[in-house]
Amino acid sequence: MEDREFPQEIIDKFPQEEIDRIAAEMREEIEVKDRTHYFKKYESCFVGKKLVIWLIEKNYAETVEDAVQIGDFFMTKNIFHHVLRDHAFKNKNLYYRFEEHERNRGGSDTNDNWHNILEDRDGDLLTPEEQADVLSDISDWPQKNSALHDLFLDGHNRDTLNHCRPLNWVDPEADGVYDMIAIGGGAGGLVSSIGAAISGGKAAIIEKNIMGGDCLNTGCVPSKAFIKSAKVAHTVRHASQYGVEVSGEVKINFAKVMERMRKIRAEISEHDSVYKLIKKYGIDVYLGEAVFTDKKEISVNGKALQFSK
Ligand SMILES: Cc1cc2nc3c(=O)[nH]c(=O)nc-3n(C[C@H](O)[C@H](O)[C@H](O)COP(=O)(O)OP(=O)(O)OC[C@H]3O[C@@H](n4cnc5c(N)ncnc54)[C@H](O)[C@@H]3O)c2cc1C
């Protein structure tokens, strides 16, 4: 959520002790319960419109506009959040959740990402030896995982990893019994878990490597990028058939072809991003190897996850 600026009047009116006092009152008086929207259940939340009415009735705000601004101010103080964390506070039937009712939804536990750890202070990419050194420090995944060993960590691939294999990932707190757990974040796992989530189910994905699976990383997407370059070369070589004269030799710059592929893959990787799965669909994402430990239980990174399907 972007940083917002508030009028000095609001900042002065609500010092931290006042925020804490009003927040305690809110928690007691605002109705919190499980709610459903388009078949999807949102646990322990309240409705934005109700908080606006409450703020006016309690004389904390004079107008609806004041109340919305105060609500937004409390949100930036982490008293509560929109259930999907993607809305500023609004006088609408949107759902919000007090911070203490939030379950850990997973995420990177540091501000590091695949860009800043592999760059020096001037923003230049580290040498391969320096990169190997950094990678050996951050987790055991790069050593175990051949996909990363072979990956050329340029800006495009680092974008892809930031979306599909964020650094220092911490798995979510399990959300009770899942209706469906997909092993693998490839096309199959993505489509089935999104389907389960938008039908109102509790869904999780476990991916041991890079989200997107074959289709994004090595199959559909890269192959189509190469096919396009090949078609362009073929068309230019046979341009005279179309009445177009091209002089000189047509050469393939393979490094450029590869770079274009990595760029396209990075752009598309946003669709398979772990953050999109969490924020847009409420799917829990675990990054590790799944192992069945029972008919209805899977273990990942030492955690036991229960599922019904
Ligand atoms: C060159 C090429 C071009 C292609 N072009 C097209 C196309 O144009 N159109 C099309 O429809 N299809 C295309 N395909 C096929 C498409 O890529 C596959 O059908 C699709 O990727 C299969 O998806 P999936 O989810 O079943 O498996 P995958 O994509 O293989 O995903 C499986 C995922 O599961 C993970 N995984 C495996 N075991 C575990 C475990 N125990 N724990 C955690 N994670 C695990 C893997 O790391 C992987 O990410 C192409 C394939 C190739 C090779």
The ligand as a MOL file (V3000), in Angstrom:
LIG
                    3D

  0  0  0     0  0            999 V3000
M  V30 BEGIN CTAB
M  V30 COUNTS 53 58 0 0 0
M  V30 BEGIN ATOM
M  V30 1 C 8.8890 -26.5910 -25.1990 0
M  V30 2 C 7.4730 -26.7010 -24.6760 0
M  V30 3 C 6.4730 -25.9130 -25.2290 0
M  V30 4 C 5.1670 -25.9900 -24.7620 0
M  V30 5 N 4.1900 -25.2110 -25.3200 0
M  V30 6 C 2.9250 -25.2890 -24.8840 0
M  V30 7 C 1.8910 -24.4850 -25.4440 0
M  V30 8 O 2.1350 -23.6810 -26.3240 0
M  V30 9 N 0.6430 -24.6190 -24.9780 0
M  V30 10 C 0.3350 -25.5000 -23.9790 0
M  V30 11 O -0.8290 -25.5870 -23.5930 0
M  V30 12 N 1.2950 -26.2760 -23.4200 0
M  V30 13 C 2.5680 -26.1950 -23.8490 0
M  V30 14 N 3.5320 -26.9770 -23.2790 0
M  V30 15 C 3.1570 -27.9070 -22.2330 0
M  V30 16 C 3.0300 -27.2200 -20.8690 0
M  V30 17 O 4.2580 -26.5930 -20.5490 0
M  V30 18 C 2.6920 -28.2780 -19.8330 0
M  V30 19 O 1.5280 -28.9440 -20.2440 0
M  V30 20 C 2.4220 -27.6560 -18.5060 0
M  V30 21 O 3.5420 -26.9290 -18.0910 0
M  V30 22 C 2.1060 -28.7520 -17.5060 0
M  V30 23 O 1.8130 -28.1210 -16.2970 0
M  V30 24 P 1.8520 -28.9120 -14.9440 0
M  V30 25 O 1.4190 -27.9590 -13.8750 0
M  V30 26 O 1.1100 -30.1790 -15.0670 0
M  V30 27 O 3.3650 -29.3500 -14.7360 0
M  V30 28 P 4.6750 -28.4490 -14.6000 0
M  V30 29 O 4.6100 -27.2110 -15.3810 0
M  V30 30 O 5.8040 -29.3970 -14.8540 0
M  V30 31 O 4.6910 -28.0270 -13.0900 0
M  V30 32 C 4.9040 -28.9460 -12.0700 0
M  V30 33 C 5.4950 -28.1620 -10.9130 0
M  V30 34 O 5.4850 -28.9920 -9.7740 0
M  V30 35 C 6.6660 -28.7690 -9.0430 0
M  V30 36 N 6.8420 -29.9640 -8.2190 0
M  V30 37 C 7.0160 -31.2430 -8.6330 0
M  V30 38 N 7.0860 -32.0700 -7.5700 0
M  V30 39 C 6.9450 -31.2920 -6.4660 0
M  V30 40 C 6.9430 -31.5660 -5.0750 0
M  V30 41 N 7.0650 -32.8000 -4.5900 0
M  V30 42 N 6.7810 -30.5370 -4.2270 0
M  V30 43 C 6.6390 -29.2740 -4.6880 0
M  V30 44 N 6.6460 -28.9620 -6.0000 0
M  V30 45 C 6.7900 -29.9580 -6.8680 0
M  V30 46 C 7.7260 -28.5610 -10.0930 0
M  V30 47 O 8.8210 -27.8510 -9.5870 0
M  V30 48 C 6.9610 -27.7710 -11.1370 0
M  V30 49 O 7.0940 -26.3680 -10.9630 0
M  V30 50 C 4.8510 -26.9060 -23.7170 0
M  V30 51 C 5.8740 -27.6680 -23.1180 0
M  V30 52 C 7.1590 -27.5760 -23.5920 0
M  V30 53 C 8.2430 -28.4260 -22.9560 0
M  V30 END ATOM
M  V30 BEGIN BOND
M  V30 1 1 1 2
M  V30 2 1 2 3
M  V30 3 2 2 52
M  V30 4 2 3 4
M  V30 5 1 4 5
M  V30 6 1 4 50
M  V30 7 2 5 6
M  V30 8 1 6 7
M  V30 9 1 6 13
M  V30 10 2 7 8
M  V30 11 1 7 9
M  V30 12 1 9 10
M  V30 13 2 10 11
M  V30 14 1 10 12
M  V30 15 2 12 13
M  V30 16 1 13 14
M  V30 17 1 14 15
M  V30 18 1 14 50
M  V30 19 1 15 16
M  V30 20 1 16 17
M  V30 21 1 16 18
M  V30 22 1 18 19
M  V30 23 1 18 20
M  V30 24 1 20 21
M  V30 25 1 20 22
M  V30 26 1 22 23
M  V30 27 1 23 24
M  V30 28 2 24 25
M  V30 29 1 24 26
M  V30 30 1 24 27
M  V30 31 1 27 28
M  V30 32 2 28 29
M  V30 33 1 28 30
M  V30 34 1 28 31
M  V30 35 1 31 32
M  V30 36 1 32 33
M  V30 37 1 33 34
M  V30 38 1 33 48
M  V30 39 1 34 35
M  V30 40 1 35 36
M  V30 41 1 35 46
M  V30 42 1 36 37
M  V30 43 1 36 45
M  V30 44 2 37 38
M  V30 45 1 38 39
M  V30 46 1 39 40
M  V30 47 2 39 45
M  V30 48 1 40 41
M  V30 49 2 40 42
M  V30 50 1 42 43
M  V30 51 2 43 44
M  V30 52 1 44 45
M  V30 53 1 46 47
M  V30 54 1 46 48
M  V30 55 1 48 49
M  V30 56 2 50 51
M  V30 57 1 51 52
M  V30 58 1 52 53
M  V30 END BOND
M  V30 END CTAB
M  END
